[in-house]
Amino acid sequence: MEGGPTGSGEPEMPSVMDTISVEDLDERARALADASERNTHWRREACINLIPSEQPVSKYVAALSAADPAARYNEHRRQTPEGPEVRYYKGTSFIMEKEEELKAALCAFFNCARAEVRVISGQMANDAVFDALVQFRNRGGKGQELARLRPVLVHDLVKGGHLSAQPMGALKNYVAIEPGTGKPAALHFPARADSPYRIDVDQTKALIRQTPPQLVVFGRSVIIHREPVAEIAAFIQDEFGKDNPDRPLIMYDGAHVLGLLGPAFQDPLAEGADIVTGSTHKTFFGPQRGVILSNIQAGSAFEGLWRHIETRTFPGHVSNHHLGTMLGLLGATYEMLTFKDAYPAQVVCNAKAFAAALRGQGLTIEGDPADGFTETHQVLLNVAPGKGDWAASHFEVNNIITNHQALFTDPNFAEASGVRLGVQEMTRHGMKEADFEPLAALMGDILREGDDRPEGSWRDAVKSLRSGFTEMQYCVS
């Protein structure tokens, strides 16, 4: 049965939970299973899913994630920097072997030297790096209170920055508070006047020279263009010295674009980033986890930082590191390696085609027209001032799942003008460039006529479109 309290296609659920009694547990358990099955059917077969930060895993990866390690524990660490890993649980030889295999597979995909795979979310990955950098910056200061980072250069949250790199997010415990003002020591990238979703490189260089940051964080949650990693990294290395351990650390938060990194988009490690973090479930094929990647070499000025990353991961931020999804991530990485050339390129082509089709409906699309309005999986639809949530809600009741988004000129999220769209999930379910044209036409009609027609008027048309794309592609098994 469809038609929830909001009028969406989501299966109806009670809005108020009454008191649970032992007598009705069997009935509740059956109802839970039935409701979960209906919800899965609705999202997987009746909806067009366009949230940029999510996609389901393949049956192969799901089976790996539910295998026996999902119920087990494993904790391990080196007692000395060059010593062997000490295991605190027995019976873990298999998963220890697969953890090393996962590191090797990720290093092969990203062409990097090191991978920390025990973090279980992208935000935890960022948190562990921030923590490690504080430890590294305070090296030699035994017994003294740790000085926090001052300053940190990040993207403004309202301008597309990721929450985990904000003073109100994961950065909160690691950024200094400026004396006198009481404000966090955070600087924001200046934007280009002619292309506000791009960093102004010249102004950024001037800002770094004037107020050298201890940490520079590229990457954002609203990301439609490449970040100027190469230009800023070259400047920092020239200005402060490439092997100077006290130069600004360059970090790239690849949460949204992890599965696109490489020839189809950009390669931040090759361009000069010291660290790449990311979530493994947005454009990457994995279950919900995180990863930290680097080319820091043994004997380099930043080797101590990597050791801190390892120890702040465990025992700092995680004990048992969710072995089931770690095994699933290994399978997902094999899928990514198998389709390394085909999948990212198709995602970017689809996003450009979607943006063009929406423009063809007379809709306003953010981004640089010279680059097809996007270079990633994301497309930013500008509806009208303060109408982002209105538009996303109209899409939802017609089984098109999006999220409203504050755009560059919006004062805050409560007054969001935009809708953020991602093509990665539907690409994996087989949609190609031409398939986004009828979707764009439906979305154009919904925005033009949604207030004047009965709720859900386009739901059947959306279901019909989705019915041609229910089988997951780019799978190894």
RANOR-V722725 format. One record per helix or strand of 3 or more residues. SS is the DSSP state (hx for helix, st for strand). FROM is the first residue (numbers start at 1). TO is the last residue. If there is no record, write none. Layout:
ss=[SS;SS]
from=[FROM;FROM]
to=[TO;TO]
This chain:
ss=[hx;hx;hx;st;st;hx;st;hx;st;hx;hx;hx;st;hx;st;hx;st;hx;hx;st;st;hx;hx;hx;hx;st;hx;st;hx;st;hx;hx;hx]
from=[22;59;68;76;85;93;114;122;152;157;163;170;186;201;215;229;249;258;268;275;290;303;323;342;369;378;388;403;413;418;424;435;459]
to=[46;65;71;78;87;110;116;137;154;159;165;173;188;210;218;240;253;260;271;279;294;317;338;360;371;382;397;405;415;422;428;452;466]
